[in-house]
Amino acid sequence: MRALVTRCEELLRRQQQLQADNQLLQEQIERLLTDPAYLERLAREMGMVKPNDTIYVSTDPKGGVIP
């Protein structure tokens, strides 16, 4: 019986964590839909560029690309 109570408590904690995670995701979705500057910043962090942007690529002395 104690094992069932323990398992139930674990599941309740997991449910609370998932609800909190879901709330954060909902807030991020809302921000993505309503804040163009935030969306652009994330896109640029992923390496995306706008049309007509000038792209500069640096290389190290050994010939490798520096991110």
PDB file of N, H, CA, C and O in Angstrom:
ATOM      1  N   MET A   1       0.822  -1.188   0.000  1.00  0.00           N
ATOM      2  CA  MET A   1       0.000   0.000   0.000  1.00  0.00           C
ATOM      3  C   MET A   1       0.872   1.261   0.000  1.00  0.00           C
ATOM      4  O   MET A   1       0.575   2.231  -0.697  1.00  0.00           O
ATOM      5  N   ARG A   2       1.946   1.232   0.787  1.00  0.00           N
ATOM      6  H   ARG A   2       2.187   0.444   1.353  1.00  0.00           H
ATOM      7  CA  ARG A   2       2.852   2.388   0.844  1.00  0.00           C
ATOM      8  C   ARG A   2       3.459   2.675  -0.529  1.00  0.00           C
ATOM      9  O   ARG A   2       3.666   3.835  -0.887  1.00  0.00           O
ATOM     10  N   ALA A   3       3.739   1.637  -1.285  1.00  0.00           N
ATOM     11  H   ALA A   3       3.571   0.695  -0.994  1.00  0.00           H
ATOM     12  CA  ALA A   3       4.306   1.815  -2.620  1.00  0.00           C
ATOM     13  C   ALA A   3       3.329   2.557  -3.528  1.00  0.00           C
ATOM     14  O   ALA A   3       3.747   3.376  -4.345  1.00  0.00           O
ATOM     15  N   LEU A   4       2.044   2.282  -3.394  1.00  0.00           N
ATOM     16  H   LEU A   4       1.704   1.616  -2.730  1.00  0.00           H
ATOM     17  CA  LEU A   4       1.039   2.975  -4.201  1.00  0.00           C
ATOM     18  C   LEU A   4       0.954   4.452  -3.833  1.00  0.00           C
ATOM     19  O   LEU A   4       0.819   5.307  -4.707  1.00  0.00           O
ATOM     20  N   VAL A   5       1.032   4.745  -2.553  1.00  0.00           N
ATOM     21  H   VAL A   5       1.141   4.049  -1.843  1.00  0.00           H
ATOM     22  CA  VAL A   5       0.990   6.133  -2.097  1.00  0.00           C
ATOM     23  C   VAL A   5       2.217   6.886  -2.626  1.00  0.00           C
ATOM     24  O   VAL A   5       2.109   8.014  -3.107  1.00  0.00           O
ATOM     25  N   THR A   6       3.367   6.249  -2.530  1.00  0.00           N
ATOM     26  H   THR A   6       3.455   5.332  -2.139  1.00  0.00           H
ATOM     27  CA  THR A   6       4.606   6.861  -3.023  1.00  0.00           C
ATOM     28  C   THR A   6       4.513   7.118  -4.521  1.00  0.00           C
ATOM     29  O   THR A   6       4.884   8.187  -5.006  1.00  0.00           O
ATOM     30  N   ARG A   7       4.015   6.124  -5.244  1.00  0.00           N
ATOM     31  H   ARG A   7       3.714   5.255  -4.850  1.00  0.00           H
ATOM     32  CA  ARG A   7       3.876   6.271  -6.700  1.00  0.00           C
ATOM     33  C   ARG A   7       2.891   7.388  -7.035  1.00  0.00           C
ATOM     34  O   ARG A   7       3.130   8.158  -7.965  1.00  0.00           O
ATOM     35  N   CYS A   8       1.813   7.488  -6.311  1.00  0.00           N
ATOM     36  H   CYS A   8       1.618   6.863  -5.555  1.00  0.00           H
ATOM     37  CA  CYS A   8       0.820   8.534  -6.526  1.00  0.00           C
ATOM     38  C   CYS A   8       1.442   9.912  -6.280  1.00  0.00           C
ATOM     39  O   CYS A   8       1.196  10.847  -7.041  1.00  0.00           O
ATOM     40  N   GLU A   9       2.231  10.036  -5.239  1.00  0.00           N
ATOM     41  H   GLU A   9       2.431   9.276  -4.620  1.00  0.00           H
ATOM     42  CA  GLU A   9       2.904  11.299  -4.940  1.00  0.00           C
ATOM     43  C   GLU A   9       3.881  11.675  -6.052  1.00  0.00           C
ATOM     44  O   GLU A   9       3.968  12.838  -6.444  1.00  0.00           O
ATOM     45  N   GLU A  10       4.612  10.683  -6.554  1.00  0.00           N
ATOM     46  H   GLU A  10       4.541   9.738  -6.236  1.00  0.00           H
ATOM     47  CA  GLU A  10       5.546  10.919  -7.660  1.00  0.00           C
ATOM     48  C   GLU A  10       4.796  11.412  -8.895  1.00  0.00           C
ATOM     49  O   GLU A  10       5.225  12.358  -9.556  1.00  0.00           O
ATOM     50  N   LEU A  11       3.691  10.773  -9.193  1.00  0.00           N
ATOM     51  H   LEU A  11       3.343  10.005  -8.656  1.00  0.00           H
ATOM     52  CA  LEU A  11       2.902  11.156 -10.357  1.00  0.00           C
ATOM     53  C   LEU A  11       2.310  12.556 -10.212  1.00  0.00           C
ATOM     54  O   LEU A  11       2.227  13.302 -11.188  1.00  0.00           O
ATOM     55  N   LEU A  12       1.903  12.909  -9.005  1.00  0.00           N
ATOM     56  H   LEU A  12       1.970  12.303  -8.213  1.00  0.00           H
ATOM     57  CA  LEU A  12       1.380  14.255  -8.773  1.00  0.00           C
ATOM     58  C   LEU A  12       2.475  15.313  -8.956  1.00  0.00           C
ATOM     59  O   LEU A  12       2.227  16.373  -9.531  1.00  0.00           O
ATOM     60  N   ARG A  13       3.683  15.020  -8.466  1.00  0.00           N
ATOM     61  H   ARG A  13       3.884  14.159  -8.000  1.00  0.00           H
ATOM     62  CA  ARG A  13       4.806  15.948  -8.660  1.00  0.00           C
ATOM     63  C   ARG A  13       5.127  16.081 -10.144  1.00  0.00           C
ATOM     64  O   ARG A  13       5.378  17.178 -10.642  1.00  0.00           O
ATOM     65  N   ARG A  14       5.116  14.960 -10.833  1.00  0.00           N
ATOM     66  H   ARG A  14       4.912  14.069 -10.428  1.00  0.00           H
ATOM     67  CA  ARG A  14       5.395  14.979 -12.288  1.00  0.00           C
ATOM     68  C   ARG A  14       4.321  15.781 -13.017  1.00  0.00           C
ATOM     69  O   ARG A  14       4.633  16.543 -13.932  1.00  0.00           O
ATOM     70  N   GLN A  15       3.082  15.620 -12.628  1.00  0.00           N
ATOM     71  H   GLN A  15       2.827  15.002 -11.885  1.00  0.00           H
ATOM     72  CA  GLN A  15       1.993  16.366 -13.249  1.00  0.00           C
ATOM     73  C   GLN A  15       2.180  17.869 -13.032  1.00  0.00           C
ATOM     74  O   GLN A  15       1.985  18.657 -13.958  1.00  0.00           O
ATOM     75  N   GLN A  16       2.552  18.265 -11.829  1.00  0.00           N
ATOM     76  H   GLN A  16       2.710  17.625 -11.077  1.00  0.00           H
ATOM     77  CA  GLN A  16       2.775  19.674 -11.543  1.00  0.00           C
ATOM     78  C   GLN A  16       3.922  20.228 -12.379  1.00  0.00           C
ATOM     79  O   GLN A  16       3.845  21.346 -12.888  1.00  0.00           O
ATOM     80  N   GLN A  17       4.989  19.439 -12.517  1.00  0.00           N
ATOM     81  H   GLN A  17       5.051  18.531 -12.104  1.00  0.00           H
ATOM     82  CA  GLN A  17       6.131  19.885 -13.325  1.00  0.00           C
ATOM     83  C   GLN A  17       5.724  20.033 -14.788  1.00  0.00           C
ATOM     84  O   GLN A  17       6.103  21.004 -15.444  1.00  0.00           O
ATOM     85  N   LEU A  18       4.960  19.080 -15.297  1.00  0.00           N
ATOM     86  H   LEU A  18       4.652  18.291 -14.764  1.00  0.00           H
ATOM     87  CA  LEU A  18       4.505  19.159 -16.687  1.00  0.00           C
ATOM     88  C   LEU A  18       3.581  20.349 -16.907  1.00  0.00           C
ATOM     89  O   LEU A  18       3.634  20.990 -17.957  1.00  0.00           O
ATOM     90  N   GLN A  19       2.739  20.647 -15.933  1.00  0.00           N
ATOM     91  H   GLN A  19       2.696  20.126 -15.081  1.00  0.00           H
ATOM     92  CA  GLN A  19       1.864  21.814 -16.054  1.00  0.00           C
ATOM     93  C   GLN A  19       2.683  23.102 -16.075  1.00  0.00           C
ATOM     94  O   GLN A  19       2.374  24.019 -16.836  1.00  0.00           O
ATOM     95  N   ALA A  20       3.714  23.179 -15.253  1.00  0.00           N
ATOM     96  H   ALA A  20       3.965  22.435 -14.635  1.00  0.00           H
ATOM     97  CA  ALA A  20       4.580  24.360 -15.245  1.00  0.00           C
ATOM     98  C   ALA A  20       5.325  24.485 -16.572  1.00  0.00           C
ATOM     99  O   ALA A  20       5.427  25.578 -17.129  1.00  0.00           O
ATOM    100  N   ASP A  21       5.847  23.364 -17.079  1.00  0.00           N
ATOM    101  H   ASP A  21       5.764  22.476 -16.626  1.00  0.00           H
ATOM    102  CA  ASP A  21       6.522  23.368 -18.376  1.00  0.00           C
ATOM    103  C   ASP A  21       5.567  23.814 -19.475  1.00  0.00           C
ATOM    104  O   ASP A  21       5.937  24.602 -20.346  1.00  0.00           O
ATOM    105  N   ASN A  22       4.350  23.312 -19.435  1.00  0.00           N
ATOM    106  H   ASN A  22       4.049  22.671 -18.728  1.00  0.00           H
ATOM    107  CA  ASN A  22       3.353  23.667 -20.430  1.00  0.00           C
ATOM    108  C   ASN A  22       3.056  25.160 -20.394  1.00  0.00           C
ATOM    109  O   ASN A  22       2.911  25.791 -21.442  1.00  0.00           O
ATOM    110  N   GLN A  23       2.965  25.726 -19.201  1.00  0.00           N
ATOM    111  H   GLN A  23       3.083  25.214 -18.350  1.00  0.00           H
ATOM    112  CA  GLN A  23       2.710  27.163 -19.062  1.00  0.00           C
ATOM    113  C   GLN A  23       3.837  27.970 -19.700  1.00  0.00           C
ATOM    114  O   GLN A  23       3.582  28.946 -20.406  1.00  0.00           O
ATOM    115  N   LEU A  24       5.086  27.565 -19.452  1.00  0.00           N
ATOM    116  H   LEU A  24       5.293  26.772 -18.879  1.00  0.00           H
ATOM    117  CA  LEU A  24       6.222  28.262 -20.052  1.00  0.00           C
ATOM    118  C   LEU A  24       6.186  28.173 -21.569  1.00  0.00           C
ATOM    119  O   LEU A  24       6.465  29.152 -22.260  1.00  0.00           O
ATOM    120  N   LEU A  25       5.846  27.009 -22.082  1.00  0.00           N
ATOM    121  H   LEU A  25       5.619  26.213 -21.521  1.00  0.00           H
ATOM    122  CA  LEU A  25       5.749  26.841 -23.538  1.00  0.00           C
ATOM    123  C   LEU A  25       4.634  27.692 -24.126  1.00  0.00           C
ATOM    124  O   LEU A  25       4.798  28.275 -25.198  1.00  0.00           O
ATOM    125  N   GLN A  26       3.512  27.768 -23.441  1.00  0.00           N
ATOM    126  H   GLN A  26       3.379  27.294 -22.570  1.00  0.00           H
ATOM    127  CA  GLN A  26       2.408  28.604 -23.907  1.00  0.00           C
ATOM    128  C   GLN A  26       2.831  30.074 -23.945  1.00  0.00           C
ATOM    129  O   GLN A  26       2.487  30.796 -24.881  1.00  0.00           O
ATOM    130  N   GLU A  27       3.571  30.511 -22.935  1.00  0.00           N
ATOM    131  H   GLU A  27       3.850  29.924 -22.175  1.00  0.00           H
ATOM    132  CA  GLU A  27       4.054  31.888 -22.907  1.00  0.00           C
ATOM    133  C   GLU A  27       5.027  32.155 -24.047  1.00  0.00           C
ATOM    134  O   GLU A  27       5.007  33.229 -24.649  1.00  0.00           O
ATOM    135  N   GLN A  28       5.882  31.176 -24.342  1.00  0.00           N
ATOM    136  H   GLN A  28       5.899  30.304 -23.853  1.00  0.00           H
ATOM    137  CA  GLN A  28       6.832  31.345 -25.446  1.00  0.00           C
ATOM    138  C   GLN A  28       6.092  31.398 -26.778  1.00  0.00           C
ATOM    139  O   GLN A  28       6.435  32.208 -27.639  1.00  0.00           O
ATOM    140  N   ILE A  29       5.094  30.557 -26.959  1.00  0.00           N
ATOM    141  H   ILE A  29       4.815  29.900 -26.259  1.00  0.00           H
ATOM    142  CA  ILE A  29       4.296  30.597 -28.185  1.00  0.00           C
ATOM    143  C   ILE A  29       3.654  31.966 -28.349  1.00  0.00           C
ATOM    144  O   ILE A  29       3.683  32.551 -29.433  1.00  0.00           O
ATOM    145  N   GLU A  30       3.078  32.468 -27.276  1.00  0.00           N
ATOM    146  H   GLU A  30       3.054  31.993 -26.396  1.00  0.00           H
ATOM    147  CA  GLU A  30       2.438  33.790 -27.326  1.00  0.00           C
ATOM    148  C   GLU A  30       3.447  34.866 -27.711  1.00  0.00           C
ATOM    149  O   GLU A  30       3.147  35.751 -28.511  1.00  0.00           O
ATOM    150  N   ARG A  31       4.630  34.784 -27.143  1.00  0.00           N
ATOM    151  H   ARG A  31       4.873  34.065 -26.492  1.00  0.00           H
ATOM    152  CA  ARG A  31       5.655  35.785 -27.467  1.00  0.00           C
ATOM    153  C   ARG A  31       6.102  35.667 -28.922  1.00  0.00           C
ATOM    154  O   ARG A  31       6.312  36.678 -29.593  1.00  0.00           O
ATOM    155  N   LEU A  32       6.246  34.443 -29.406  1.00  0.00           N
ATOM    156  H   LEU A  32       6.075  33.622 -28.861  1.00  0.00           H
ATOM    157  CA  LEU A  32       6.625  34.247 -30.807  1.00  0.00           C
ATOM    158  C   LEU A  32       5.575  34.821 -31.753  1.00  0.00           C
ATOM    159  O   LEU A  32       5.907  35.330 -32.824  1.00  0.00           O
ATOM    160  N   LEU A  33       4.316  34.738 -31.357  1.00  0.00           N
ATOM    161  H   LEU A  33       4.046  34.324 -30.487  1.00  0.00           H
ATOM    162  CA  LEU A  33       3.233  35.223 -32.206  1.00  0.00           C
ATOM    163  C   LEU A  33       3.039  36.735 -32.131  1.00  0.00           C
ATOM    164  O   LEU A  33       2.460  37.329 -33.040  1.00  0.00           O
ATOM    165  N   THR A  34       3.514  37.358 -31.063  1.00  0.00           N
ATOM    166  H   THR A  34       3.984  36.875 -30.324  1.00  0.00           H
ATOM    167  CA  THR A  34       3.211  38.781 -30.865  1.00  0.00           C
ATOM    168  C   THR A  34       4.427  39.699 -30.819  1.00  0.00           C
ATOM    169  O   THR A  34       4.262  40.918 -30.827  1.00  0.00           O
ATOM    170  N   ASP A  35       5.632  39.160 -30.771  1.00  0.00           N
ATOM    171  H   ASP A  35       5.766  38.169 -30.764  1.00  0.00           H
ATOM    172  CA  ASP A  35       6.833  39.989 -30.627  1.00  0.00           C
ATOM    173  C   ASP A  35       7.801  39.732 -31.779  1.00  0.00           C
ATOM    174  O   ASP A  35       8.636  38.831 -31.694  1.00  0.00           O
ATOM    175  N   PRO A  36       7.697  40.517 -32.859  1.00  0.00           N
ATOM    176  CA  PRO A  36       8.553  40.290 -34.025  1.00  0.00           C
ATOM    177  C   PRO A  36      10.047  40.398 -33.720  1.00  0.00           C
ATOM    178  O   PRO A  36      10.847  39.680 -34.320  1.00  0.00           O
ATOM    179  N   ALA A  37      10.435  41.277 -32.804  1.00  0.00           N
ATOM    180  H   ALA A  37       9.785  41.861 -32.317  1.00  0.00           H
ATOM    181  CA  ALA A  37      11.855  41.424 -32.471  1.00  0.00           C
ATOM    182  C   ALA A  37      12.395  40.147 -31.812  1.00  0.00           C
ATOM    183  O   ALA A  37      13.522  39.732 -32.079  1.00  0.00           O
ATOM    184  N   TYR A  38      11.588  39.540 -30.959  1.00  0.00           N
ATOM    185  H   TYR A  38      10.672  39.878 -30.741  1.00  0.00           H
ATOM    186  CA  TYR A  38      11.988  38.284 -30.310  1.00  0.00           C
ATOM    187  C   TYR A  38      12.150  37.181 -31.349  1.00  0.00           C
ATOM    188  O   TYR A  38      13.118  36.421 -31.319  1.00  0.00           O
ATOM    189  N   LEU A  39      11.197  37.103 -32.261  1.00  0.00           N
ATOM    190  H   LEU A  39      10.410  37.720 -32.285  1.00  0.00           H
ATOM    191  CA  LEU A  39      11.253  36.092 -33.319  1.00  0.00           C
ATOM    192  C   LEU A  39      12.494  36.287 -34.184  1.00  0.00           C
ATOM    193  O   LEU A  39      13.172  35.318 -34.526  1.00  0.00           O
ATOM    194  N   GLU A  40      12.792  37.534 -34.538  1.00  0.00           N
ATOM    195  H   GLU A  40      12.241  38.321 -34.260  1.00  0.00           H
ATOM    196  CA  GLU A  40      13.974  37.801 -35.358  1.00  0.00           C
ATOM    197  C   GLU A  40      15.251  37.436 -34.623  1.00  0.00           C
ATOM    198  O   GLU A  40      16.165  36.861 -35.213  1.00  0.00           O
ATOM    199  N   ARG A  41      15.322  37.766 -33.338  1.00  0.00           N
ATOM    200  H   ARG A  41      14.580  38.234 -32.859  1.00  0.00           H
ATOM    201  CA  ARG A  41      16.524  37.433 -32.560  1.00  0.00           C
ATOM    202  C   ARG A  41      16.758  35.932 -32.532  1.00  0.00           C
ATOM    203  O   ARG A  41      17.887  35.474 -32.709  1.00  0.00           O
ATOM    204  N   LEU A  42      15.695  35.161 -32.311  1.00  0.00           N
ATOM    205  H   LEU A  42      14.778  35.533 -32.168  1.00  0.00           H
ATOM    206  CA  LEU A  42      15.841  33.707 -32.294  1.00  0.00           C
ATOM    207  C   LEU A  42      16.265  33.181 -33.665  1.00  0.00           C
ATOM    208  O   LEU A  42      17.112  32.293 -33.761  1.00  0.00           O
ATOM    209  N   ALA A  43      15.678  33.728 -34.714  1.00  0.00           N
ATOM    210  H   ALA A  43      14.990  34.450 -34.637  1.00  0.00           H
ATOM    211  CA  ALA A  43      16.032  33.293 -36.064  1.00  0.00           C
ATOM    212  C   ALA A  43      17.501  33.574 -36.356  1.00  0.00           C
ATOM    213  O   ALA A  43      18.194  32.738 -36.937  1.00  0.00           O
ATOM    214  N   ARG A  44      17.969  34.737 -35.958  1.00  0.00           N
ATOM    215  H   ARG A  44      17.406  35.416 -35.486  1.00  0.00           H
ATOM    216  CA  ARG A  44      19.374  35.078 -36.203  1.00  0.00           C
ATOM    217  C   ARG A  44      20.317  34.218 -35.363  1.00  0.00           C
ATOM    218  O   ARG A  44      21.409  33.877 -35.816  1.00  0.00           O
ATOM    219  N   GLU A  45      19.909  33.868 -34.156  1.00  0.00           N
ATOM    220  H   GLU A  45      19.021  34.145 -33.788  1.00  0.00           H
ATOM    221  CA  GLU A  45      20.721  32.959 -33.335  1.00  0.00           C
ATOM    222  C   GLU A  45      20.853  31.588 -33.989  1.00  0.00           C
ATOM    223  O   GLU A  45      21.826  30.872 -33.752  1.00  0.00           O
ATOM    224  N   MET A  46      19.872  31.226 -34.813  1.00  0.00           N
ATOM    225  H   MET A  46      19.082  31.807 -35.006  1.00  0.00           H
ATOM    226  CA  MET A  46      19.926  29.942 -35.525  1.00  0.00           C
ATOM    227  C   MET A  46      20.651  30.072 -36.864  1.00  0.00           C
ATOM    228  O   MET A  46      20.703  29.120 -37.642  1.00  0.00           O
ATOM    229  N   GLY A  47      21.213  31.262 -37.130  1.00  0.00           N
ATOM    230  H   GLY A  47      21.171  32.036 -36.498  1.00  0.00           H
ATOM    231  CA  GLY A  47      21.999  31.454 -38.341  1.00  0.00           C
ATOM    232  C   GLY A  47      21.207  31.944 -39.543  1.00  0.00           C
ATOM    233  O   GLY A  47      21.743  32.005 -40.649  1.00  0.00           O
ATOM    234  N   MET A  48      19.958  32.288 -39.348  1.00  0.00           N
ATOM    235  H   MET A  48      19.522  32.237 -38.450  1.00  0.00           H
ATOM    236  CA  MET A  48      19.155  32.775 -40.462  1.00  0.00           C
ATOM    237  C   MET A  48      19.502  34.235 -40.748  1.00  0.00           C
ATOM    238  O   MET A  48      19.866  34.991 -39.847  1.00  0.00           O
ATOM    239  N   VAL A  49      19.382  34.611 -42.014  1.00  0.00           N
ATOM    240  H   VAL A  49      19.087  33.997 -42.746  1.00  0.00           H
ATOM    241  CA  VAL A  49      19.664  35.978 -42.427  1.00  0.00           C
ATOM    242  C   VAL A  49      18.496  36.502 -43.248  1.00  0.00           C
ATOM    243  O   VAL A  49      17.712  35.735 -43.808  1.00  0.00           O
ATOM    244  N   LYS A  50      18.399  37.827 -43.306  1.00  0.00           N
ATOM    245  H   LYS A  50      19.035  38.450 -42.851  1.00  0.00           H
ATOM    246  CA  LYS A  50      17.373  38.460 -44.128  1.00  0.00           C
ATOM    247  C   LYS A  50      17.873  38.559 -45.561  1.00  0.00           C
ATOM    248  O   LYS A  50      19.080  38.568 -45.802  1.00  0.00           O
ATOM    249  N   PRO A  51      16.948  38.633 -46.514  1.00  0.00           N
ATOM    250  CA  PRO A  51      17.379  38.888 -47.892  1.00  0.00           C
ATOM    251  C   PRO A  51      18.200  40.178 -47.941  1.00  0.00           C
ATOM    252  O   PRO A  51      17.879  41.156 -47.265  1.00  0.00           O
ATOM    253  N   ASN A  52      19.241  40.169 -48.731  1.00  0.00           N
ATOM    254  H   ASN A  52      19.502  39.375 -49.280  1.00  0.00           H
ATOM    255  CA  ASN A  52      20.137  41.307 -48.936  1.00  0.00           C
ATOM    256  C   ASN A  52      21.050  41.596 -47.750  1.00  0.00           C
ATOM    257  O   ASN A  52      21.752  42.606 -47.774  1.00  0.00           O
ATOM    258  N   ASP A  53      21.075  40.764 -46.720  1.00  0.00           N
ATOM    259  H   ASP A  53      20.504  39.943 -46.701  1.00  0.00           H
ATOM    260  CA  ASP A  53      22.057  40.917 -45.650  1.00  0.00           C
ATOM    261  C   ASP A  53      23.430  40.539 -46.200  1.00  0.00           C
ATOM    262  O   ASP A  53      23.551  39.633 -47.025  1.00  0.00           O
ATOM    263  N   THR A  54      24.453  41.236 -45.737  1.00  0.00           N
ATOM    264  H   THR A  54      24.355  41.972 -45.067  1.00  0.00           H
ATOM    265  CA  THR A  54      25.817  40.884 -46.096  1.00  0.00           C
ATOM    266  C   THR A  54      26.333  39.926 -45.037  1.00  0.00           C
ATOM    267  O   THR A  54      26.243  40.202 -43.841  1.00  0.00           O
ATOM    268  N   ILE A  55      26.871  38.806 -45.479  1.00  0.00           N
ATOM    269  H   ILE A  55      26.943  38.582 -46.451  1.00  0.00           H
ATOM    270  CA  ILE A  55      27.356  37.775 -44.568  1.00  0.00           C
ATOM    271  C   ILE A  55      28.881  37.782 -44.586  1.00  0.00           C
ATOM    272  O   ILE A  55      29.497  37.750 -45.651  1.00  0.00           O
ATOM    273  N   TYR A  56      29.479  37.825 -43.410  1.00  0.00           N
ATOM    274  H   TYR A  56      28.978  37.851 -42.544  1.00  0.00           H
ATOM    275  CA  TYR A  56      30.924  37.771 -43.261  1.00  0.00           C
ATOM    276  C   TYR A  56      31.290  36.470 -42.572  1.00  0.00           C
ATOM    277  O   TYR A  56      30.702  36.107 -41.553  1.00  0.00           O
ATOM    278  N   VAL A  57      32.265  35.770 -43.136  1.00  0.00           N
ATOM    279  H   VAL A  57      32.743  36.064 -43.964  1.00  0.00           H
ATOM    280  CA  VAL A  57      32.729  34.520 -42.544  1.00  0.00           C
ATOM    281  C   VAL A  57      34.199  34.692 -42.210  1.00  0.00           C
ATOM    282  O   VAL A  57      35.013  34.986 -43.086  1.00  0.00           O
ATOM    283  N   SER A  58      34.537  34.508 -40.938  1.00  0.00           N
ATOM    284  H   SER A  58      33.876  34.269 -40.227  1.00  0.00           H
ATOM    285  CA  SER A  58      35.926  34.606 -40.500  1.00  0.00           C
ATOM    286  C   SER A  58      36.545  33.226 -40.513  1.00  0.00           C
ATOM    287  O   SER A  58      35.876  32.229 -40.239  1.00  0.00           O
ATOM    288  N   THR A  59      37.818  33.174 -40.831  1.00  0.00           N
ATOM    289  H   THR A  59      38.362  33.984 -41.054  1.00  0.00           H
ATOM    290  CA  THR A  59      38.532  31.892 -40.775  1.00  0.00           C
ATOM    291  C   THR A  59      39.716  32.051 -39.844  1.00  0.00           C
ATOM    292  O   THR A  59      40.262  33.142 -39.679  1.00  0.00           O
ATOM    293  N   ASP A  60      40.096  30.948 -39.244  1.00  0.00           N
ATOM    294  H   ASP A  60      39.653  30.062 -39.378  1.00  0.00           H
ATOM    295  CA  ASP A  60      41.301  30.999 -38.411  1.00  0.00           C
ATOM    296  C   ASP A  60      42.514  30.762 -39.301  1.00  0.00           C
ATOM    297  O   ASP A  60      42.350  30.362 -40.454  1.00  0.00           O
ATOM    298  N   PRO A  61      43.719  30.994 -38.806  1.00  0.00           N
ATOM    299  CA  PRO A  61      44.929  30.848 -39.635  1.00  0.00           C
ATOM    300  C   PRO A  61      45.123  29.450 -40.196  1.00  0.00           C
ATOM    301  O   PRO A  61      45.826  29.280 -41.192  1.00  0.00           O
ATOM    302  N   LYS A  62      44.521  28.458 -39.585  1.00  0.00           N
ATOM    303  H   LYS A  62      43.949  28.596 -38.776  1.00  0.00           H
ATOM    304  CA  LYS A  62      44.671  27.086 -40.051  1.00  0.00           C
ATOM    305  C   LYS A  62      43.643  26.739 -41.127  1.00  0.00           C
ATOM    306  O   LYS A  62      43.602  25.607 -41.607  1.00  0.00           O
ATOM    307  N   GLY A  63      42.833  27.691 -41.497  1.00  0.00           N
ATOM    308  H   GLY A  63      42.867  28.611 -41.107  1.00  0.00           H
ATOM    309  CA  GLY A  63      41.878  27.464 -42.569  1.00  0.00           C
ATOM    310  C   GLY A  63      40.491  27.056 -42.134  1.00  0.00           C
ATOM    311  O   GLY A  63      39.616  26.869 -42.980  1.00  0.00           O
ATOM    312  N   GLY A  64      40.263  26.911 -40.852  1.00  0.00           N
ATOM    313  H   GLY A  64      40.973  27.062 -40.164  1.00  0.00           H
ATOM    314  CA  GLY A  64      38.933  26.529 -40.364  1.00  0.00           C
ATOM    315  C   GLY A  64      38.031  27.742 -40.235  1.00  0.00           C
ATOM    316  O   GLY A  64      38.504  28.873 -40.123  1.00  0.00           O
ATOM    317  N   VAL A  65      36.762  27.505 -40.250  1.00  0.00           N
ATOM    318  H   VAL A  65      36.378  26.586 -40.341  1.00  0.00           H
ATOM    319  CA  VAL A  65      35.783  28.583 -40.106  1.00  0.00           C
ATOM    320  C   VAL A  65      35.541  28.837 -38.619  1.00  0.00           C
ATOM    321  O   VAL A  65      35.377  27.902 -37.836  1.00  0.00           O
ATOM    322  N   ILE A  66      35.523  30.110 -38.248  1.00  0.00           N
ATOM    323  H   ILE A  66      35.657  30.869 -38.884  1.00  0.00           H
ATOM    324  CA  ILE A  66      35.233  30.501 -36.882  1.00  0.00           C
ATOM    325  C   ILE A  66      33.754  30.833 -36.806  1.00  0.00           C
ATOM    326  O   ILE A  66      33.298  31.732 -37.513  1.00  0.00           O
ATOM    327  N   PRO A  67      32.985  30.137 -35.967  1.00  0.00           N
ATOM    328  CA  PRO A  67      31.551  30.394 -35.911  1.00  0.00           C
ATOM    329  C   PRO A  67      31.212  31.769 -35.378  1.00  0.00           C
ATOM    330  O   PRO A  67      30.036  32.119 -35.277  1.00  0.00           O
TER     331      PRO A  67
END
